[in-house]
Amino acid sequence: MADSGLRIGAVVPGNPFVLAPMDGYTDLPFRRICRDRGAGLCFTEMIPVMALIHGAKSAARHLRLEKGEGPVGAQIAGHDPVLMARAARMLQESGADFVDVNAGCPSRRVTNGGAGAALLSDLALLADILRAVRASISIGLTLKVRSGPTTDRIVLDDVARIASDTGVDAVTIHPRTRAQRFGGRADWELIARFKERCRLTVIGNGDVTSADDGMRMMRRTGCDGVMVGRGAVGNPWIFGELAAAYEGKAAPKRPNRAELYRTIMEHFDLVVDYLDGDERTAARVFRKHLSRYVRGMPGAVQVRRCMCRVLSRESLVRVISQVFVEEGV
């Protein structure tokens, strides 16, 4: 294995390809699926600070880590430096390898409370948060940001200075603005500019849906790692393809229908276990993954139409038999 070139404090992943923190997606089961298929590093879902501190069941579940899972970063979102520091200590005690501060989520649910990408409009507060979190933990500290509030207010130069001054170990850049949300194209040149002006570890994020995309991002920007978000949903094999391309190896074969079927069922069973055997809730949670697994396959439209019928493992098998008829299910 080639040196990944990606380091976050004491953490050195086996390769520089990272599963993004995605609310509603990067729970323990999906992290397992992606790691087993080549992801070098994974993040938890975003954990709201207030939910964590007040012991909400959802926050505790988001923070559930598997023994030997690492390296894994736990992401928190909030706007109060004292509470962010307190939450960071809880993450360290839970076994996370590093803490990630969310200053990139553009969701109104998050930004209306002053967290996520809203912090890019109050850089002094962002600096206070990072100082407080850094002082509260001994593990690595990372920061995920967008390029700025709007296209006419790009703040990455200021972020580079703040991150360097406050002891951040690595910064993930998603080069869209808060206002852009997920529209348009990610401006990778902003990642390159940030990397030129900042000596910290830099992870690029945005519009990576193939191994070719990941290699082009690394070549064009000089980033130390590549984060994959939406491109991994329904396609966890992208990480193995990225790792092979990085090491100069032949691309692994794409999964055949039998492998895809096995992965779907494995993923569903992991979700059931994660939810303590509650198949009905697991089925509801899993539907968004299922629609992406079968996308583009003959029969996929009919599967999506029948998605509401997926209420258990048995009904999942019945519904996907419309796609996997060759497997006899």
Buried (B, 14 or more C-beta within 10 A) or exposed (E): EEEBBBBBBEBBBBBBBBBBBBBEBBBBBBBBBBBEBBBBBBBBBBBBBBBBBEEBEEBEBBBEBBEEBBBBBBBBBBBBBEBBBBBBBBBBEBBBBBBBBBBBBBBEEBBEBBBBBBBBBBBEBBBBBBBBBBEBBEBBBBBBBBBBBEEEEBBBEBBBBBBBEBBBBBBBBBBBBBBBEEEEEBBBEBBBBBBEEBEBBBBBBBBBBBBEBBBBBBEEBBBBBBBBBBBBBBBBBBBBBBBBBBEEEEEBEEBEEEEBBEBBBBBBBBBBEBBEEEBEBBBBBBBEBBBBBBBEBEBBEEBBEBBEEBBBBEBBBBBBBBBBEEBEE
